[in-house]
Amino acid sequence: MSNDTLQIRRIAIDTYHENVAYLHRECGIYRAEGFQALSKILVSTNGSKVLAVLNVVDDSSIVQPGELGLSEQAFAQLNVAEGCLVTVNHAEAPKSMDAVRRKINGERLDQDDFISITTDIVETRYSKMEMAAFLVATGQNNLDRDELFFLTRAMLQSGDTMNWHEALVADKHCIGGIPGNRTSMLVVPIVAAHGMLIPKTSSRAITSPAGTADTMEVLAEVNLTPDQLHDIVRKERGCLAWGGTAKLAPVDDMLISVERPLGIDSQGQMVASILSKKLAAGSTHLLIDIPVGPTAKVRHMNQALALRKLFEFVGDRLNIHLEVMITDGRQPIGRGIGPVLEARDIMQVLQNDPDAPFDLRQKSLQLAGRIIEFDPDVRGGQGYAIARDILESGRAGAKMNALIQAQGAKTIDLHPGSLCHEVVACCDGVVTSIDNFQMARIARLAGAPMMKKAGVDLLKKLGNPVKAGEILYRIYAEFPADFKFAQDLAAQNNGYTIGSEEQIIKSLIAF
């Protein structure tokens, strides 16, 4: 082996959207080149290159002095066999960091600046620290409307786009923050049964107890190749798939991997993220759901109206027909919080079960009806009635079954986890508030979404009368450690406020 080459070793570590390389401290190249931990290096071999953040190790069982370890993502991106010889050099700093520094100093960036930044991020020239600097620099109110448009367009151009060759391609998106709000899994089969094209690609949960992809995965395969996705959509007029395999606006996924752990969720970045993904998926008509409530992402009506204006401004300039619905976000939607429990609620609605959650059914019909009114053959105000007929006639259920079969049906078991803890009311009264954030935290500590059967099952909603000792909700888990964590958190704060009827009336008036 040459003195300036190293053997590749695959290190089985998932570094989540970041290329990481591992060098032994006693490696001759490490000492000669003066590499430092967390610096960027360029790994090259036979025309293949990858940029990676360097970690230094002292354990030869991880990597030998003559080896270069690569994390799972970096190894896949380099795309060579283990044991292959590579060269390692210092990586040049991304030139677009100059633009980030200008933004930190309060300057306004143009379209070329944002294209340079997103290109460097997609090409993994940015470390997570550098991406965090960009997110902080552009966060909160640090982007004007034109800059937001520039950022959205740059994110859209960072990856592939789909073209369905149809004049009307519908989609919907909720900005999130409301547990159990699994309306997409009802809207898609209703709209597809109407005959409109609605290819729904969704994300997995990062900080929530379940995303649409996590819940659909209880029923069917969601990891579809682009070819599979196209075939299913052409045949069934819709899909409910994970969007990670399609490389749509990939810079968005990379930024989210930094955004979420830091708790950064500015309105501008949210708009750019949503619209770039939807445009890349080929959408021509989009419905945005903005829930408003004391523990939702958007807590006041004036914030919702300002956010709607941002969506409309950027949407108009990117030539997508966009409508915004501002909805009630004061409590979770449906009863189940967690993949299996949410899938159960969905199937109850589709089967017209009298025990199906009424709020989930009504909200889904309102959203589906609004999308159906995108159809030029449907008169305004008729959409809800059409959606309700499709659901009640069984056509929506039949379409969902067809989607499940097309995507690859799974053996469906909608029973929750075997460990169950009941949380009860401490006094008589009426449920006057439910903390969305706390309920999501309890469900996540119980194991959701990784443990599909884990989560929270609500028995009482806003306005329901309760007696002391009556069950408010059940916590389900599959593992004792998760079960204890969720129980302890619920004991500290169960997320429910019990008060008087006058208090619930006041909250309704305030909303």
NUKOL-283499 format. One line per 10 residues: number of its first residue (from 1); their letters; for each residue x, y, z of C-alpha. Coordinates in Angstrom, 2 decimals, decimal comma. Example, Ala and Ser with C-alpha at 12.3 -4.5 7.8 and 13.67 -1.06 7.14 Angstrom:
REM residues 2
1> as> 12,30:-4,50:7,80  13,67:-1,06:7,14 .
***
This chain:
REM residues 511
1> msndtlqirr> 0,00:0,00:0,00  1,34:3,45:-0,96  2,32:5,87:1,80  -0,24:8,41:0,58  -3,20:6,04:0,27  -5,51:4,38:2,77  -7,85:1,41:2,61  -11,58:2,14:2,86  -13,38:0,57:5,81  -17,15:0,73:6,16 .
11> iaidtyhenv> -18,17:1,90:9,64  -21,75:0,87:10,44  -22,84:4,21:11,86  -25,86:6,14:10,57  -24,78:9,79:10,73  -28,10:11,09:9,31  -27,50:13,31:6,29  -23,84:13,97:7,13  -20,75:12,33:5,64  -18,32:11,38:8,39 .
21> aylhrecgiy> -14,82:9,91:8,01  -12,70:8,23:10,71  -8,89:8,30:10,91  -6,73:6,65:13,55  -4,63:9,10:15,56  -1,50:7,08:14,69  -2,18:7,26:10,94  0,88:8,63:9,10  -1,23:10,74:6,73  -3,15:12,22:9,66 .
31> raegfqalsk> 0,10:13,35:11,29  1,81:14,49:8,09  -1,12:16,55:6,78  -2,00:18,17:10,10  -5,66:17,24:9,92  -7,84:18,32:12,82  -10,97:16,68:14,18  -14,19:18,13:12,67  -12,30:19,56:9,68  -13,54:18,75:6,17 .
41> ilvstngskv> -11,55:16,29:4,04  -11,81:15,22:0,40  -11,72:11,46:-0,18  -10,91:10,42:-3,78  -10,49:7,22:-5,77  -10,83:6,38:-9,47  -12,95:9,43:-10,26  -15,23:9,04:-7,21  -15,07:11,76:-4,60  -16,79:12,48:-1,33 .
51> lavlnvvdds> -16,46:15,31:1,18  -16,64:14,29:4,82  -16,22:15,66:8,34  -13,22:14,08:10,03  -13,43:12,25:13,36  -10,24:11,01:15,03  -10,27:7,66:16,88  -7,85:5,89:19,21  -9,43:2,42:19,06  -7,89:0,17:16,40 .
61> sivqpgelgl> -10,97:-2,05:16,45  -12,86:0,83:14,84  -10,23:1,77:12,27  -6,58:0,77:11,79  -3,79:3,33:11,21  -3,69:2,34:7,53  -7,43:2,65:7,03  -10,01:5,35:6,47  -13,41:4,63:7,96  -16,56:6,01:6,32 .
71> seqafaqlnv> -20,01:6,27:7,84  -22,91:4,52:6,09  -23,93:7,60:4,11  -20,38:8,53:3,06  -19,60:4,93:2,04  -22,77:4,75:-0,08  -22,00:8,08:-1,72  -18,41:7,14:-2,59  -19,82:3,92:-4,07  -16,67:1,76:-4,07 .
81> aegclvtvnh> -15,85:-1,64:-2,60  -14,58:-1,96:0,95  -10,77:-2,25:0,96  -10,39:0,04:-2,06  -7,45:2,46:-1,90  -8,24:6,16:-1,54  -6,35:9,42:-1,18  -7,24:12,00:1,45  -6,73:15,76:1,15  -7,87:18,93:2,87 .
91> aeapksmdav> -11,16:20,17:1,45  -11,54:23,74:0,29  -13,89:25,83:2,38  -17,22:26,39:0,56  -17,05:29,71:-1,26  -20,70:30,40:-0,51  -19,91:30,78:3,21  -18,98:34,36:2,27  -22,67:34,92:1,50  -23,69:33,35:4,82 .
101> rrkingerld> -21,33:35,68:6,66  -22,80:38,65:4,77  -26,27:37,53:5,83  -25,12:37,25:9,45  -24,00:40,89:9,14  -27,46:41,91:7,98  -26,94:42,14:4,22  -29,57:41,11:1,68  -28,77:38,09:-0,52  -29,71:37,65:-4,19 .
111> qddfisittd> -30,76:34,61:-6,22  -27,17:33,66:-7,13  -26,17:33,69:-3,45  -28,92:31,24:-2,53  -28,15:28,98:-5,49  -24,47:28,87:-4,46  -25,40:28,06:-0,86  -27,88:25,30:-1,70  -25,50:23,80:-4,28  -22,67:23,63:-1,74 .
121> ivetryskme> -24,99:22,07:0,86  -26,22:19,37:-1,55  -22,63:18,61:-2,54  -21,90:18,12:1,20  -19,46:21,00:1,30  -21,15:22,30:4,45  -20,69:20,72:7,85  -23,69:20,68:10,17  -22,13:23,63:12,03  -22,03:25,63:8,79 .
131> maaflvatgq> -25,61:24,67:7,96  -26,63:25,78:11,45  -24,98:29,15:10,79  -27,02:29,52:7,58  -30,26:28,55:9,34  -29,67:31,00:12,18  -28,70:33,76:9,74  -31,90:33,31:7,74  -34,17:32,41:10,64  -37,06:34,28:12,22 .
141> nnldrdelff> -37,60:37,57:10,35  -34,23:37,77:8,63  -35,55:37,02:5,12  -37,64:39,51:3,20  -40,30:38,24:0,77  -38,01:38,35:-2,26  -35,24:36,50:-0,43  -37,77:33,87:0,60  -38,75:33,44:-3,04  -35,05:33,16:-4,03 .
151> ltramlqsgd> -34,44:30,53:-1,32  -37,49:28,48:-2,32  -36,48:28,48:-5,98  -32,89:27,54:-5,12  -34,11:24,65:-2,93  -36,42:23,50:-5,74  -33,51:23,45:-8,20  -31,29:21,44:-5,83  -32,68:18,06:-6,94  -34,98:16,21:-9,31 .
161> tmnwhealva> -38,50:17,24:-10,26  -41,50:15,18:-11,35  -43,70:15,99:-14,32  -47,04:14,18:-14,45  -48,02:15,80:-17,78  -51,43:16,77:-16,45  -52,93:20,22:-16,00  -54,12:19,52:-12,44  -51,95:17,68:-9,92  -53,32:18,16:-6,42 .
171> dkhciggipg> -51,64:17,94:-3,03  -52,17:19,02:0,56  -49,83:19,79:3,42  -50,33:20,54:7,10  -47,64:22,64:8,74  -47,71:20,18:11,66  -47,69:20,42:15,43  -51,02:18,65:16,00  -50,79:14,99:17,16  -53,01:12,47:15,39 .
181> nrtsmlvvpi> -53,79:14,86:12,55  -53,57:12,12:9,92  -55,95:13,70:7,41  -53,79:12,96:4,33  -54,60:9,25:4,59  -58,28:10,11:4,17  -57,95:13,02:1,73  -55,85:11,04:-0,79  -58,27:8,10:-1,29  -61,28:10,48:-1,41 .
191> vaahgmlipk> -59,69:12,78:-4,00  -58,23:9,89:-6,03  -61,64:8,18:-6,05  -63,03:11,41:-7,51  -60,53:10,94:-10,36  -58,09:13,74:-9,60  -54,34:13,05:-9,55  -52,94:13,31:-6,01  -49,45:11,76:-5,65  -48,79:12,26:-1,94 .
201> tssraitspa> -45,16:11,93:-0,88  -44,71:12,46:2,85  -41,93:12,61:5,38  -41,29:10,39:8,36  -41,62:11,80:11,85  -38,58:13,54:13,27  -39,94:15,16:16,43  -43,60:14,03:16,25  -45,08:10,65:17,33  -45,92:9,75:13,71 .
211> gtadtmevla> -45,72:11,11:10,19  -47,98:10,10:7,33  -45,30:7,71:6,03  -44,94:6,08:9,47  -48,69:5,48:9,76  -49,16:4,29:6,16  -46,26:1,88:6,75  -48,48:0,00:9,20  -50,72:-0,88:6,24  -48,42:-0,97:3,19 .
221> evnltpdqlh> -44,91:-0,42:1,86  -43,95:3,25:1,61  -40,33:2,95:0,40  -41,11:3,11:-3,31  -38,67:3,72:-6,14  -39,52:6,60:-8,49  -40,57:4,05:-11,16  -42,85:2,22:-8,72  -44,35:5,50:-7,58  -45,10:6,57:-11,17 .
231> divrkergcl> -46,72:3,22:-12,02  -48,95:3,28:-8,94  -50,02:6,89:-9,45  -50,83:6,31:-13,11  -52,96:3,30:-12,24  -54,65:4,46:-9,02  -54,51:8,29:-9,41  -52,73:8,61:-6,07  -50,25:7,22:-3,58  -49,18:7,57:0,05 .
241> awggtaklap> -45,42:7,09:-0,04  -42,26:8,19:1,73  -40,58:10,97:-0,26  -37,01:10,14:0,72  -36,22:7,96:-2,30  -37,21:10,51:-4,95  -34,43:13,11:-4,35  -36,95:15,96:-4,41  -35,41:19,22:-3,09  -32,72:17,21:-1,21 .
251> vddmlisver> -31,25:20,34:0,37  -34,47:20,57:2,40  -33,86:17,16:4,00  -30,29:18,16:4,83  -31,37:21,42:6,44  -34,13:19,69:8,40  -31,54:17,29:9,86  -29,99:20,35:11,55  -33,15:22,41:12,07  -35,09:19,94:14,16 .
261> plgidsqgqm> -32,47:19,08:16,82  -31,86:22,81:17,29  -35,59:23,55:17,50  -35,31:26,09:14,66  -38,63:26,46:12,86  -38,91:29,93:11,36  -41,87:30,81:9,16  -39,70:31,68:6,16  -37,81:28,40:6,21  -41,09:26,53:6,70 .
271> vasilskkla> -42,58:28,15:3,59  -39,47:27,45:1,50  -39,32:23,84:2,71  -42,97:23,04:1,97  -43,25:24,79:-1,39  -39,94:23,51:-2,78  -40,92:19,92:-1,93  -44,43:20,24:-3,41  -43,24:21,90:-6,61  -40,51:19,28:-7,01 .
281> agsthllidi> -43,21:16,59:-6,68  -45,01:18,13:-9,68  -47,92:19,70:-7,80  -49,91:22,37:-9,65  -52,64:22,89:-7,00  -51,86:22,86:-3,29  -53,97:23,16:-0,14  -52,12:24,25:3,03  -53,59:23,47:6,45  -52,53:25,90:9,22 .
291> pvgptakvrh> -53,86:24,77:12,62  -54,07:27,54:15,23  -54,14:26,93:18,96  -52,40:27,71:22,27  -50,06:24,71:21,96  -49,90:24,47:18,14  -47,00:25,72:15,99  -49,07:28,82:15,18  -50,65:30,15:18,35  -52,47:33,30:17,22 .
301> mnqalalrkl> -54,71:34,17:14,29  -52,56:37,15:13,26  -49,57:34,79:12,91  -51,66:32,46:10,73  -52,76:35,33:8,48  -49,17:36,53:8,09  -48,04:33,00:7,24  -50,84:32,67:4,69  -49,64:35,85:2,97  -46,11:34,44:2,74 .
311> fefvgdrlni> -47,37:31,19:1,19  -49,52:33,11:-1,29  -46,72:35,52:-2,29  -44,16:32,79:-3,01  -46,76:30,43:-4,51  -47,93:33,10:-6,97  -44,39:33,79:-8,13  -43,67:30,09:-8,60  -46,91:29,60:-10,54  -48,66:27,13:-8,24 .
321> hlevmitdgr> -52,35:27,48:-7,42  -52,35:27,66:-3,65  -55,08:27,94:-1,04  -54,74:28,08:2,74  -57,21:26,75:5,33  -56,83:27,99:8,90  -58,15:25,24:11,19  -58,75:24,51:14,88  -55,47:23,43:16,48  -56,50:23,51:20,15 .
331> qpigrgigpv> -56,24:19,74:20,62  -55,10:16,51:18,91  -57,23:15,33:15,96  -58,72:11,85:16,28  -58,11:9,58:19,25  -54,89:7,75:18,44  -51,39:9,27:18,68  -48,80:6,87:17,24  -48,67:4,83:13,99  -50,92:1,84:14,83 .
341> leardimqvl> -53,44:3,88:16,80  -53,67:6,48:14,02  -54,01:3,74:11,37  -56,88:2,29:13,40  -58,66:5,69:13,39  -58,13:6,00:9,62  -59,61:2,60:8,86  -62,59:3,26:11,14  -63,39:6,43:9,17  -62,94:4,68:5,80 .
351> qndpdapfdl> -65,19:1,82:6,92  -67,87:4,29:8,11  -67,61:2,78:11,58  -70,01:4,60:13,97  -67,18:4,67:16,54  -64,82:6,50:14,14  -63,41:9,80:15,48  -65,86:12,50:14,38  -63,32:15,36:14,35  -60,89:13,44:12,09 .
361> rqkslqlagr> -63,74:12,55:9,72  -65,08:16,11:9,52  -61,72:17,80:9,05  -60,70:15,32:6,35  -63,98:15,88:4,48  -63,50:19,66:4,65  -59,95:19,41:3,27  -60,88:16,87:0,59  -63,89:18,96:-0,42  -61,72:22,03:-0,84 .
371> iiefdpdvrg> -59,30:20,09:-3,06  -62,14:18,62:-5,13  -63,23:22,20:-5,83  -59,92:22,66:-7,69  -61,65:20,54:-10,36  -63,02:23,03:-12,94  -66,10:20,82:-13,37  -67,06:21,21:-9,69  -68,91:24,33:-8,62  -67,75:26,21:-5,52 .
381> gqgyaiardi> -69,42:24,90:-2,38  -70,09:21,42:-3,80  -66,81:19,81:-2,78  -67,78:18,81:0,75  -70,94:17,02:-0,39  -69,01:15,17:-3,11  -66,29:14,13:-0,64  -68,91:12,95:1,87  -70,67:10,89:-0,80  -67,39:9,26:-1,86 .
391> lesgragakm> -66,67:8,34:1,77  -70,16:7,14:2,71  -70,59:5,11:-0,49  -67,47:3,08:0,30  -65,55:4,35:-2,74  -62,88:5,97:-0,55  -62,40:2,72:1,39  -62,13:0,76:-1,85  -59,56:3,23:-3,19  -57,49:2,97:-0,01 .
401> naliqaqgak> -57,54:-0,83:-0,28  -56,40:-0,52:-3,92  -53,53:1,79:-2,86  -52,51:-0,63:-0,11  -52,43:-3,54:-2,56  -50,57:-1,52:-5,22  -47,91:-0,34:-2,78  -47,53:-3,78:-1,19  -49,97:-4,77:1,54  -48,69:-5,77:4,96 .
411> tidlhpgslc> -50,22:-8,12:7,49  -52,30:-5,59:9,35  -52,44:-5,75:13,15  -54,06:-2,66:14,63  -53,78:-3,75:18,27  -51,65:-1,36:20,36  -48,69:-2,34:22,57  -49,11:-4,92:25,32  -48,06:-2,53:28,12  -50,90:-0,19:29,07 .
421> hevvaccdgv> -51,20:2,59:31,64  -54,41:4,54:32,27  -54,20:8,24:33,11  -57,23:9,40:35,09  -58,87:12,72:35,95  -57,95:14,20:39,31  -61,30:15,95:39,82  -64,81:16,45:38,45  -65,34:19,00:35,69  -64,98:19,57:31,97 .
431> vtsidnfqma> -61,87:19,17:29,75  -60,95:22,79:29,05  -57,57:22,29:27,35  -55,27:19,59:25,99  -51,57:20,35:25,51  -50,60:19,17:22,00  -46,89:19,37:22,74  -47,11:17,39:25,98  -49,27:14,66:24,45  -46,76:14,31:21,60 .
441> riarlagapm> -43,89:14,05:24,08  -45,65:11,34:26,10  -46,36:9,31:22,94  -42,75:9,64:21,78  -41,35:8,55:25,14  -43,67:5,53:24,95  -41,74:4,56:21,79  -43,61:6,11:18,86  -42,93:6,25:15,95  -40,12:3,66:15,94 .
451> mkkagvdllk> -42,31:1,25:17,90  -45,42:1,22:15,72  -47,74:-0,07:18,47  -46,67:2,58:21,00  -48,52:5,81:21,64  -51,45:7,44:23,38  -55,17:6,70:22,97  -57,43:9,60:23,96  -60,77:8,87:25,58  -61,70:12,47:26,43 .
461> klgnpvkage> -61,59:15,57:24,23  -62,31:19,29:24,73  -65,69:19,95:26,30  -66,18:16,39:27,53  -67,43:16,12:31,15  -65,29:13,95:33,44  -65,53:12,52:36,95  -62,60:12,15:39,34  -60,90:8,83:38,60  -62,35:8,58:35,08 .
471> ilyriyaefp> -59,88:7,60:32,33  -58,59:10,51:30,22  -56,29:8,45:28,00  -54,24:5,26:27,83  -50,49:5,03:27,24  -49,35:2,01:25,24  -45,76:0,75:24,93  -43,87:-2,38:23,88  -40,80:-2,06:26,11  -40,69:-1,53:29,89 .
481> adfkfaqdla> -38,11:1,28:29,75  -40,19:3,31:27,25  -43,28:2,57:29,31  -41,71:3,94:32,49  -40,42:7,10:30,79  -43,90:7,87:29,41  -45,58:7,12:32,74  -43,15:9,40:34,61  -43,72:12,26:32,19  -47,51:11,88:32,40 .
491> aqnngytigs> -47,25:11,88:36,21  -45,40:15,23:36,06  -47,91:16,78:33,64  -50,69:14,75:32,06  -51,40:17,44:29,44  -55,06:17,91:30,45  -56,72:20,83:32,23  -60,03:20,14:33,96  -62,21:23,18:34,63  -65,73:24,53:34,35 .
501> eeqiikslia> -68,14:24,81:31,44  -67,70:28,59:31,54  -63,97:28,18:30,84  -64,52:26,00:27,78  -67,05:28,51:26,42  -64,50:31,30:26,85  -61,85:29,29:24,98  -64,29:28,67:22,10  -65,05:32,39:21,89  -61,31:33,20:21,94 .
511> f> -60,69:30,81:19,03 .
***
